[in-house]
């Protein structure tokens, strides 16, 4: 299943929940955390569970859409009730905000094991995607995910908004629009750790949903840097993200030519294609573009 676009949908908004499947996102994240005020937490759980049960096999335009839920953080009184409420709907995964490290993922995994059994959900089928950067302590421990035993880990993603608040930072980007050093470091750690672990790296959201040009630049940069997808906060962002993370016909043709050339000469360490020297790292990248296991 593709994981290019991950769209947040407020769990207490009937209008947005109804419209969400038509947005075209690869993954819908029904949100019980930041977009839901405390007074609406219970309502959001009920609405999210009902949506999940209605959309158990969500298929849009011939492709299956991921059904995820962002629960509240482990330092709140809400997260266990969130899990109990939504697991009857058998979500594909749980996004864990403000994860302080692998131990937080393990804690949620233990709860999921019990709830899967109680609700007839296949054991271990509910994955976990932690937001790994939302406090200073979490951000400096990102690399610990690389070697921890976390069978439910579906990927790693990061966020800048909560971290900036935790740091008291008054800016996240420099005058040229690039991430400042702290946020660039966190982003790089997330990317490298995810690849070291062998799971997808999902880039953070582009907060200004009206800035289509800036979003396109951010999404194209994310793919070029090695991210597998990107978070979205508005349906209008989905198409831009999907396009940015979809190889162009030219890229596909070039990748196919490289794969075919090495298939014709499997013992070669390097080949010449269209006047360029191509070696084994180029083959690996071409296989990735084509979705081929190397």
Phi and psi in degrees as GROMACS dihedral restraints (atoms count N, CA, C in turn):
[ dihedral_restraints ]
;  ai    aj    ak    al  type     phi  dphi    fc
    3     4     5     6     1   -65.2    20    10
    4     5     6     7     1   149.6    20    10
    6     7     8     9     1  -132.6    20    10
    7     8     9    10     1    38.1    20    10
    9    10    11    12     1   -70.8    20    10
   10    11    12    13     1   -52.0    20    10
   12    13    14    15     1  -117.3    20    10
   13    14    15    16     1   129.0    20    10
   15    16    17    18     1  -119.4    20    10
   16    17    18    19     1   102.7    20    10
   18    19    20    21     1   -98.9    20    10
   19    20    21    22     1   123.2    20    10
   21    22    23    24     1   -75.6    20    10
   22    23    24    25     1   136.8    20    10
   24    25    26    27     1  -132.4    20    10
   25    26    27    28     1   120.0    20    10
   27    28    29    30     1   -57.4    20    10
   28    29    30    31     1   128.2    20    10
   30    31    32    33     1   -72.2    20    10
   31    32    33    34     1    -9.8    20    10
   33    34    35    36     1  -109.0    20    10
   34    35    36    37     1    13.8    20    10
   36    37    38    39     1  -111.6    20    10
   37    38    39    40     1   103.8    20    10
   39    40    41    42     1   -60.9    20    10
   40    41    42    43     1   -39.2    20    10
   42    43    44    45     1   -61.4    20    10
   43    44    45    46     1   -47.6    20    10
   45    46    47    48     1   -72.9    20    10
   46    47    48    49     1   -34.9    20    10
   48    49    50    51     1   -64.4    20    10
   49    50    51    52     1   -38.2    20    10
   51    52    53    54     1   -66.9    20    10
   52    53    54    55     1   -40.1    20    10
   54    55    56    57     1   -81.5    20    10
   55    56    57    58     1   -19.7    20    10
   57    58    59    60     1   -55.2    20    10
   58    59    60    61     1   -43.6    20    10
   60    61    62    63     1   -59.9    20    10
   61    62    63    64     1   -27.1    20    10
   63    64    65    66     1   -81.4    20    10
   64    65    66    67     1    -4.8    20    10
   66    67    68    69     1   -71.0    20    10
   67    68    69    70     1   -22.2    20    10
   69    70    71    72     1    86.3    20    10
   70    71    72    73     1    10.4    20    10
   72    73    74    75     1   -70.0    20    10
   73    74    75    76     1   146.9    20    10
   75    76    77    78     1   -69.7    20    10
   76    77    78    79     1   -34.5    20    10
   78    79    80    81     1  -135.3    20    10
   79    80    81    82     1   132.7    20    10
   81    82    83    84     1  -104.5    20    10
   82    83    84    85     1   129.0    20    10
   84    85    86    87     1  -109.7    20    10
   85    86    87    88     1   102.7    20    10
   87    88    89    90     1   -74.7    20    10
   88    89    90    91     1   120.2    20    10
   90    91    92    93     1   -98.2    20    10
   91    92    93    94     1   125.6    20    10
   93    94    95    96     1  -108.7    20    10
   94    95    96    97     1     0.5    20    10
   96    97    98    99     1  -100.3    20    10
   97    98    99   100     1  -104.1    20    10
   99   100   101   102     1   -61.4    20    10
  100   101   102   103     1   -32.9    20    10
  102   103   104   105     1   -84.2    20    10
  103   104   105   106     1     0.2    20    10
  105   106   107   108     1  -120.9    20    10
  106   107   108   109     1   121.0    20    10
  108   109   110   111     1   -72.8    20    10
  109   110   111   112     1   155.6    20    10
  111   112   113   114     1   -52.2    20    10
  112   113   114   115     1   -37.5    20    10
  114   115   116   117     1   -65.5    20    10
  115   116   117   118     1   -20.2    20    10
  117   118   119   120     1  -105.4    20    10
  118   119   120   121     1     6.8    20    10
  120   121   122   123     1   -59.1    20    10
  121   122   123   124     1   -47.0    20    10
  123   124   125   126     1   -63.8    20    10
  124   125   126   127     1   -43.5    20    10
  126   127   128   129     1   -61.0    20    10
  127   128   129   130     1   -43.8    20    10
  129   130   131   132     1   -61.9    20    10
  130   131   132   133     1   -39.8    20    10
  132   133   134   135     1   -60.7    20    10
  133   134   135   136     1   -46.1    20    10
  135   136   137   138     1   -64.1    20    10
  136   137   138   139     1   -42.9    20    10
  138   139   140   141     1   -68.8    20    10
  139   140   141   142     1   -37.1    20    10
  141   142   143   144     1   -66.9    20    10
  142   143   144   145     1   -44.9    20    10
  144   145   146   147     1   -59.6    20    10
  145   146   147   148     1   -44.8    20    10
  147   148   149   150     1   -62.3    20    10
  148   149   150   151     1   -41.3    20    10
  150   151   152   153     1   -63.6    20    10
  151   152   153   154     1   -45.1    20    10
  153   154   155   156     1   -61.4    20    10
  154   155   156   157     1   -40.8    20    10
  156   157   158   159     1   -68.7    20    10
  157   158   159   160     1   -33.5    20    10
  159   160   161   162     1   -74.6    20    10
  160   161   162   163     1   -31.9    20    10
  162   163   164   165     1  -112.9    20    10
  163   164   165   166     1    47.8    20    10
  165   166   167   168     1   -61.9    20    10
  166   167   168   169     1   -35.2    20    10
  168   169   170   171     1  -122.9    20    10
  169   170   171   172     1    77.0    20    10
  171   172   173   174     1   -76.6    20    10
  172   173   174   175     1   110.9    20    10
  174   175   176   177     1  -121.9    20    10
  175   176   177   178     1   124.8    20    10
  177   178   179   180     1  -128.2    20    10
  178   179   180   181     1   125.6    20    10
  180   181   182   183     1    53.4    20    10
  181   182   183   184     1    40.4    20    10
  183   184   185   186     1    80.5    20    10
  184   185   186   187     1     0.5    20    10
  186   187   188   189     1  -121.9    20    10
  187   188   189   190     1   146.7    20    10
  189   190   191   192     1   -79.6    20    10
  190   191   192   193     1   133.8    20    10
  192   193   194   195     1   -97.5    20    10
  193   194   195   196     1   132.8    20    10
  195   196   197   198     1   -68.1    20    10
  196   197   198   199     1   141.1    20    10
  198   199   200   201     1  -117.0    20    10
  199   200   201   202     1   102.7    20    10
  201   202   203   204     1  -120.8    20    10
  202   203   204   205     1   162.0    20    10
  204   205   206   207     1  -132.4    20    10
  205   206   207   208     1   129.3    20    10
  207   208   209   210     1   -92.2    20    10
  208   209   210   211     1   115.3    20    10
  210   211   212   213     1   -85.4    20    10
  211   212   213   214     1   176.8    20    10
  213   214   215   216     1   -80.7    20    10
  214   215   216   217     1   161.7    20    10
  216   217   218   219     1   -67.3    20    10
  217   218   219   220     1   158.6    20    10
  219   220   221   222     1   -69.6    20    10
  220   221   222   223     1   -14.7    20    10
  222   223   224   225     1   -91.8    20    10
  223   224   225   226     1    14.4    20    10
  225   226   227   228     1  -112.2    20    10
  226   227   228   229     1   164.9    20    10
  228   229   230   231     1   -84.4    20    10
  229   230   231   232     1     7.8    20    10
  231   232   233   234     1   -99.5    20    10
  232   233   234   235     1   -26.5    20    10
  234   235   236   237     1   -64.2    20    10
  235   236   237   238     1   -39.8    20    10
  237   238   239   240     1   -64.6    20    10
  238   239   240   241     1   -42.9    20    10
  240   241   242   243     1   -62.4    20    10
  241   242   243   244     1   -35.7    20    10
  243   244   245   246     1   -58.3    20    10
  244   245   246   247     1   -50.3    20    10
  246   247   248   249     1   -63.8    20    10
  247   248   249   250     1   -45.4    20    10
  249   250   251   252     1   -59.0    20    10
  250   251   252   253     1   -39.7    20    10
  252   253   254   255     1   -71.3    20    10
  253   254   255   256     1   -39.5    20    10
  255   256   257   258     1   -93.9    20    10
  256   257   258   259     1   -19.9    20    10
  258   259   260   261     1   -64.0    20    10
  259   260   261   262     1   -26.8    20    10
  261   262   263   264     1   -59.4    20    10
  262   263   264   265     1   -21.3    20    10
  264   265   266   267     1   -87.7    20    10
  265   266   267   268     1     0.5    20    10
  267   268   269   270     1    49.4    20    10
  268   269   270   271     1    60.5    20    10
  270   271   272   273     1   -63.9    20    10
  271   272   273   274     1   155.0    20    10
  273   274   275   276     1   -69.3    20    10
  274   275   276   277     1   -30.3    20    10
  276   277   278   279     1  -165.2    20    10
  277   278   279   280     1   168.2    20    10
  279   280   281   282     1  -120.1    20    10
  280   281   282   283     1   125.6    20    10
  282   283   284   285     1   -89.1    20    10
  283   284   285   286     1   127.7    20    10
  285   286   287   288     1  -106.8    20    10
  286   287   288   289     1   108.7    20    10
  288   289   290   291     1   -79.2    20    10
  289   290   291   292     1   156.4    20    10
  291   292   293   294     1    51.8    20    10
  292   293   294   295     1    37.8    20    10
  294   295   296   297     1   -66.0    20    10
  295   296   297   298     1   127.1    20    10
  297   298   299   300     1   -87.6    20    10
  298   299   300   301     1    -6.2    20    10
  300   301   302   303     1   155.3    20    10
  301   302   303   304     1  -177.2    20    10
  303   304   305   306     1   -56.1    20    10
  304   305   306   307     1   -30.6    20    10
  306   307   308   309     1   -61.6    20    10
  307   308   309   310     1   -33.5    20    10
  309   310   311   312     1   -66.8    20    10
  310   311   312   313     1   -39.6    20    10
  312   313   314   315     1   -64.9    20    10
  313   314   315   316     1   -41.0    20    10
  315   316   317   318     1   -62.4    20    10
  316   317   318   319     1   -39.1    20    10
  318   319   320   321     1   -63.8    20    10
  319   320   321   322     1   -44.7    20    10
  321   322   323   324     1   -67.2    20    10
  322   323   324   325     1   -37.7    20    10
  324   325   326   327     1   -60.7    20    10
  325   326   327   328     1   -38.7    20    10
  327   328   329   330     1   -63.9    20    10
  328   329   330   331     1   -41.2    20    10
  330   331   332   333     1   -64.9    20    10
  331   332   333   334     1   -40.7    20    10
  333   334   335   336     1   -63.8    20    10
  334   335   336   337     1   -38.3    20    10
  336   337   338   339     1   -57.4    20    10
  337   338   339   340     1   -45.1    20    10
  339   340   341   342     1   -66.6    20    10
  340   341   342   343     1   -42.5    20    10
  342   343   344   345     1   -73.4    20    10
  343   344   345   346     1   -31.8    20    10
  345   346   347   348     1   -62.0    20    10
  346   347   348   349     1   -45.5    20    10
  348   349   350   351     1   -62.7    20    10
  349   350   351   352     1   -38.6    20    10
  351   352   353   354     1   -69.4    20    10
  352   353   354   355     1   -28.1    20    10
  354   355   356   357     1  -110.2    20    10
  355   356   357   358     1    10.9    20    10
  357   358   359   360     1    69.9    20    10
  358   359   360   361     1    26.3    20    10
  360   361   362   363     1   -94.5    20    10
  361   362   363   364     1   134.0    20    10
  363   364   365   366     1   -53.1    20    10
  364   365   366   367     1   132.6    20    10
  366   367   368   369     1   -59.2    20    10
  367   368   369   370     1   130.4    20    10
  369   370   371   372     1    81.4    20    10
  370   371   372   373     1     1.7    20    10
  372   373   374   375     1   -81.0    20    10
  373   374   375   376     1   -18.7    20    10
  375   376   377   378     1   -87.4    20    10
  376   377   378   379     1   112.5    20    10
  378   379   380   381     1   -87.0    20    10
  379   380   381   382     1   169.5    20    10
  381   382   383   384     1  -131.5    20    10
  382   383   384   385     1   132.0    20    10
  384   385   386   387     1  -119.6    20    10
  385   386   387   388     1   106.0    20    10
  387   388   389   390     1   -84.4    20    10
  388   389   390   391     1   142.4    20    10
  390   391   392   393     1   -86.5    20    10
  391   392   393   394     1   111.9    20    10
  393   394   395   396     1  -100.7    20    10
  394   395   396   397     1     9.2    20    10
  396   397   398   399     1  -133.7    20    10
  397   398   399   400     1    14.0    20    10
  399   400   401   402     1   -86.6    20    10
  400   401   402   403     1    -0.9    20    10
  402   403   404   405     1  -135.1    20    10
  403   404   405   406     1   163.0    20    10
  405   406   407   408     1   -62.7    20    10
  406   407   408   409     1   -42.6    20    10
  408   409   410   411     1   -62.2    20    10
  409   410   411   412     1   -40.7    20    10
  411   412   413   414     1   -65.8    20    10
  412   413   414   415     1   -41.6    20    10
  414   415   416   417     1   -64.7    20    10
  415   416   417   418     1   -37.0    20    10
  417   418   419   420     1   -81.3    20    10
  418   419   420   421     1    -5.0    20    10
  420   421   422   423     1  -110.3    20    10
  421   422   423   424     1    15.2    20    10
  423   424   425   426     1   -58.0    20    10
  424   425   426   427     1   -38.9    20    10
  426   427   428   429     1   -64.8    20    10
  427   428   429   430     1   -16.3    20    10
  429   430   431   432     1   -66.4    20    10
  430   431   432   433     1   -18.2    20    10
  432   433   434   435     1   -71.5    20    10
  433   434   435   436     1   -17.4    20    10
  435   436   437   438     1   -65.4    20    10
  436   437   438   439     1   -32.9    20    10
  438   439   440   441     1  -120.4    20    10
  439   440   441   442     1    -4.2    20    10
  441   442   443   444     1   -69.4    20    10
  442   443   444   445     1   150.0    20    10
  444   445   446   447     1   -81.5    20    10
  445   446   447   448     1   101.5    20    10
  447   448   449   450     1  -138.7    20    10
  448   449   450   451     1    76.5    20    10
  450   451   452   453     1   -62.9    20    10
  451   452   453   454     1   -20.7    20    10
  453   454   455   456     1   -89.5    20    10
  454   455   456   457     1    -3.1    20    10
  456   457   458   459     1   -65.1    20    10
  457   458   459   460     1   120.4    20    10
  459   460   461   462     1   -98.4    20    10
  460   461   462   463     1   -15.0    20    10
  462   463   464   465     1   163.8    20    10
  463   464   465   466     1  -173.9    20    10
  465   466   467   468     1  -133.9    20    10
  466   467   468   469     1   141.3    20    10
  468   469   470   471     1  -140.6    20    10
  469   470   471   472     1   166.7    20    10
  471   472   473   474     1  -138.3    20    10
  472   473   474   475     1   163.7    20    10
  474   475   476   477     1  -139.8    20    10
  475   476   477   478     1   145.5    20    10
  477   478   479   480     1   -99.0    20    10
  478   479   480   481     1   -26.6    20    10
  480   481   482   483     1   -65.9    20    10
  481   482   483   484     1   -51.7    20    10
  483   484   485   486     1   -66.2    20    10
  484   485   486   487     1   -36.8    20    10
  486   487   488   489     1   -64.6    20    10
  487   488   489   490     1   -41.8    20    10
  489   490   491   492     1   -62.2    20    10
  490   491   492   493     1   -37.6    20    10
  492   493   494   495     1   -66.8    20    10
  493   494   495   496     1   -41.0    20    10
  495   496   497   498     1   -64.3    20    10
  496   497   498   499     1   -33.6    20    10
  498   499   500   501     1   -87.3    20    10
  499   500   501   502     1   -15.4    20    10
  501   502   503   504     1    71.7    20    10
  502   503   504   505     1    25.9    20    10
  504   505   506   507     1   -76.9    20    10
  505   506   507   508     1   132.5    20    10
  507   508   509   510     1   -93.7    20    10
  508   509   510   511     1    -2.3    20    10
  510   511   512   513     1  -148.8    20    10
  511   512   513   514     1   151.6    20    10
  513   514   515   516     1  -116.6    20    10
  514   515   516   517     1   -22.9    20    10
  516   517   518   519     1  -123.6    20    10
  517   518   519   520     1   153.3    20    10
  519   520   521   522     1   -86.7    20    10
  520   521   522   523     1  -176.1    20    10
  522   523   524   525     1   -63.1    20    10
  523   524   525   526     1   -25.6    20    10
  525   526   527   528     1   -87.7    20    10
  526   527   528   529     1    -2.1    20    10
  528   529   530   531     1    94.5    20    10
  529   530   531   532     1    -1.7    20    10
  531   532   533   534     1   -84.9    20    10
  532   533   534   535     1   159.6    20    10
  534   535   536   537     1   -61.7    20    10
  535   536   537   538     1   142.3    20    10
  537   538   539   540     1   -72.4    20    10
  538   539   540   541     1   170.2    20    10
  540   541   542   543     1   -55.3    20    10
  541   542   543   544     1   -44.2    20    10
  543   544   545   546     1   -61.2    20    10
  544   545   546   547     1   -46.5    20    10
  546   547   548   549     1   -74.6    20    10
  547   548   549   550     1   -32.3    20    10
  549   550   551   552     1   -64.9    20    10
  550   551   552   553     1   -39.3    20    10
  552   553   554   555     1   -62.7    20    10
  553   554   555   556     1   -46.9    20    10
  555   556   557   558     1   -62.6    20    10
  556   557   558   559     1   -44.4    20    10
  558   559   560   561     1   -60.5    20    10
  559   560   561   562     1   -44.7    20    10
  561   562   563   564     1   -64.5    20    10
  562   563   564   565     1   -41.4    20    10
  564   565   566   567     1   -62.4    20    10
  565   566   567   568     1   -40.7    20    10
  567   568   569   570     1   -62.1    20    10
  568   569   570   571     1   -46.3    20    10
  570   571   572   573     1   -63.1    20    10
  571   572   573   574     1   -49.5    20    10
  573   574   575   576     1   -66.1    20    10
  574   575   576   577     1   -41.3    20    10
  576   577   578   579     1   -66.4    20    10
  577   578   579   580     1   -40.5    20    10
  579   580   581   582     1   -61.2    20    10
  580   581   582   583     1   -44.3    20    10
  582   583   584   585     1   -68.6    20    10
  583   584   585   586     1   -36.6    20    10
  585   586   587   588     1   -62.7    20    10
  586   587   588   589     1   -34.9    20    10
  588   589   590   591     1   -82.0    20    10
  589   590   591   592     1   -21.4    20    10
  591   592   593   594     1    83.8    20    10
  592   593   594   595     1    30.0    20    10
  594   595   596   597     1  -124.0    20    10
  595   596   597   598     1   159.6    20    10
  597   598   599   600     1   -65.1    20    10
  598   599   600   601     1   143.9    20    10
  600   601   602   603     1  -101.5    20    10
  601   602   603   604     1   126.4    20    10
  603   604   605   606     1  -111.9    20    10
  604   605   606   607     1   121.5    20    10
  606   607   608   609     1   -76.5    20    10
  607   608   609   610     1   157.7    20    10
  609   610   611   612     1   -69.6    20    10
  610   611   612   613     1   170.3    20    10
  612   613   614   615     1   -78.4    20    10
  613   614   615   616     1   159.9    20    10
  615   616   617   618     1   -99.0    20    10
  616   617   618   619     1   108.0    20    10
  618   619   620   621     1   -64.0    20    10
  619   620   621   622     1   -32.2    20    10
  621   622   623   624     1   -86.7    20    10
  622   623   624   625     1    93.6    20    10
  624   625   626   627     1   -71.4    20    10
  625   626   627   628     1   -13.2    20    10
  627   628   629   630     1   -86.2    20    10
  628   629   630   631     1    -7.7    20    10
  630   631   632   633     1   -95.3    20    10
  631   632   633   634     1    79.3    20    10
  633   634   635   636     1   -65.5    20    10
  634   635   636   637     1   -37.6    20    10
  636   637   638   639     1   -64.7    20    10
  637   638   639   640     1   -45.8    20    10
  639   640   641   642     1   -64.8    20    10
  640   641   642   643     1   -38.9    20    10
  642   643   644   645     1   -62.0    20    10
  643   644   645   646     1   -45.6    20    10
  645   646   647   648     1   -60.8    20    10
  646   647   648   649     1   -43.2    20    10
  648   649   650   651     1   -62.9    20    10
  649   650   651   652     1   -42.0    20    10
  651   652   653   654     1   -66.2    20    10
  652   653   654   655     1   -42.5    20    10
  654   655   656   657     1   -67.8    20    10
  655   656   657   658     1   -41.8    20    10
  657   658   659   660     1   -65.3    20    10
  658   659   660   661     1   -37.9    20    10
  660   661   662   663     1   -66.8    20    10
  661   662   663   664     1   -39.2    20    10
  663   664   665   666     1   -61.5    20    10
  664   665   666   667     1   -46.1    20    10
  666   667   668   669     1   -64.7    20    10
  667   668   669   670     1   -43.3    20    10
  669   670   671   672     1   -62.0    20    10
  670   671   672   673     1   -31.0    20    10
  672   673   674   675     1   -80.7    20    10
  673   674   675   676     1   -15.8    20    10
  675   676   677   678     1   116.1    20    10
  676   677   678   679     1     7.1    20    10
  678   679   680   681     1   -75.5    20    10
  679   680   681   682     1   150.4    20    10
  681   682   683   684     1   -92.6    20    10
  682   683   684   685     1   -17.8    20    10
  684   685   686   687     1  -171.3    20    10
  685   686   687   688     1  -172.8    20    10
  687   688   689   690     1  -151.3    20    10
  688   689   690   691     1   145.2    20    10
  690   691   692   693     1   -74.9    20    10
  691   692   693   694     1   151.4    20    10
  693   694   695   696     1  -135.6    20    10
  694   695   696   697     1   144.4    20    10
  696   697   698   699     1  -113.1    20    10
  697   698   699   700     1    -0.9    20    10
  699   700   701   702     1  -147.9    20    10
  700   701   702   703     1   141.2    20    10
  702   703   704   705     1   -56.0    20    10
  703   704   705   706     1   -29.4    20    10
  705   706   707   708     1   -64.9    20    10
  706   707   708   709     1   -18.9    20    10
  708   709   710   711     1   -82.5    20    10
  709   710   711   712     1   -17.9    20    10
  711   712   713   714     1   -63.3    20    10
  712   713   714   715     1   -50.3    20    10
  714   715   716   717     1   -61.4    20    10
  715   716   717   718     1   -40.5    20    10
  717   718   719   720     1   -62.2    20    10
  718   719   720   721     1   -45.0    20    10
  720   721   722   723     1   -65.1    20    10
  721   722   723   724     1   -45.5    20    10
  723   724   725   726     1   -59.2    20    10
  724   725   726   727     1   -42.6    20    10
  726   727   728   729     1   -64.2    20    10
  727   728   729   730     1   -42.6    20    10
  729   730   731   732     1   -64.1    20    10
  730   731   732   733     1   -32.7    20    10
  732   733   734   735     1   -97.3    20    10
  733   734   735   736     1    10.6    20    10
  735   736   737   738     1  -105.8    20    10
  736   737   738   739     1   123.5    20    10
  738   739   740   741     1   -59.2    20    10
  739   740   741   742     1   140.1    20    10
  741   742   743   744     1   -73.7    20    10
  742   743   744   745     1   162.8    20    10
  744   745   746   747     1   -56.4    20    10
  745   746   747   748     1   -35.6    20    10
  747   748   749   750     1   -66.9    20    10
  748   749   750   751     1   -42.0    20    10
  750   751   752   753     1   -62.9    20    10
  751   752   753   754     1   -43.1    20    10
  753   754   755   756     1   -63.5    20    10
  754   755   756   757     1   -41.9    20    10
  756   757   758   759     1   -64.3    20    10
  757   758   759   760     1   -43.7    20    10
  759   760   761   762     1   -64.1    20    10
  760   761   762   763     1   -42.6    20    10
  762   763   764   765     1   -64.0    20    10
  763   764   765   766     1   -41.9    20    10
  765   766   767   768     1   -63.3    20    10
  766   767   768   769     1   -39.1    20    10
  768   769   770   771     1   -63.0    20    10
  769   770   771   772     1   -39.5    20    10
  771   772   773   774     1   -67.2    20    10
  772   773   774   775     1   -46.3    20    10
  774   775   776   777     1   -62.4    20    10
  775   776   777   778     1   -43.5    20    10
  777   778   779   780     1   -64.4    20    10
  778   779   780   781     1   -38.8    20    10
  780   781   782   783     1   -64.2    20    10
  781   782   783   784     1   -42.5    20    10
  783   784   785   786     1   -73.3    20    10
  784   785   786   787     1   -29.2    20    10
  786   787   788   789     1   -66.0    20    10
  787   788   789   790     1   -34.0    20    10
  789   790   791   792     1   -75.8    20    10
  790   791   792   793     1   -22.2    20    10
  792   793   794   795     1  -138.9    20    10
  793   794   795   796     1    71.9    20    10
  795   796   797   798     1   -65.7    20    10
  796   797   798   799     1   -16.1    20    10
  798   799   800   801     1   -91.9    20    10
  799   800   801   802     1    -5.5    20    10
  801   802   803   804     1   -71.6    20    10
  802   803   804   805     1   140.8    20    10
  804   805   806   807     1   -89.7    20    10
  805   806   807   808     1   -28.3    20    10
  807   808   809   810     1  -150.6    20    10
  808   809   810   811     1   150.4    20    10
  810   811   812   813     1  -137.4    20    10
  811   812   813   814     1   162.7    20    10
  813   814   815   816     1  -108.8    20    10
  814   815   816   817     1   124.6    20    10
  816   817   818   819     1  -130.6    20    10
  817   818   819   820     1   120.6    20    10
  819   820   821   822     1    53.1    20    10
  820   821   822   823     1    40.3    20    10
  822   823   824   825     1    81.1    20    10
  823   824   825   826     1     6.1    20    10
  825   826   827   828     1  -115.5    20    10
  826   827   828   829     1   143.4    20    10
  828   829   830   831     1   -83.6    20    10
  829   830   831   832     1   124.9    20    10
  831   832   833   834     1  -119.3    20    10
  832   833   834   835     1   127.5    20    10
  834   835   836   837     1  -119.8    20    10
  835   836   837   838     1  -170.7    20    10
  837   838   839   840     1   -61.6    20    10
  838   839   840   841     1   -37.2    20    10
  840   841   842   843     1   -60.2    20    10
  841   842   843   844     1   -35.2    20    10
  843   844   845   846     1   -64.3    20    10
  844   845   846   847     1   -38.4    20    10
  846   847   848   849     1   -62.5    20    10
  847   848   849   850     1   -43.4    20    10
  849   850   851   852     1   -61.5    20    10
  850   851   852   853     1   -43.2    20    10
  852   853   854   855     1   -65.0    20    10
  853   854   855   856     1   -39.9    20    10
  855   856   857   858     1   -63.3    20    10
  856   857   858   859     1   -39.9    20    10
  858   859   860   861     1   -62.8    20    10
  859   860   861   862     1   -38.4    20    10
  861   862   863   864     1   -65.4    20    10
  862   863   864   865     1   -41.6    20    10
  864   865   866   867     1   -60.5    20    10
  865   866   867   868     1   -38.5    20    10
  867   868   869   870     1   -86.3    20    10
  868   869   870   871     1    -3.6    20    10
  870   871   872   873     1    72.2    20    10
  871   872   873   874     1    32.0    20    10
  873   874   875   876     1  -104.0    20    10
  874   875   876   877     1   133.3    20    10
  876   877   878   879     1   -72.0    20    10
  877   878   879   880     1   126.1    20    10
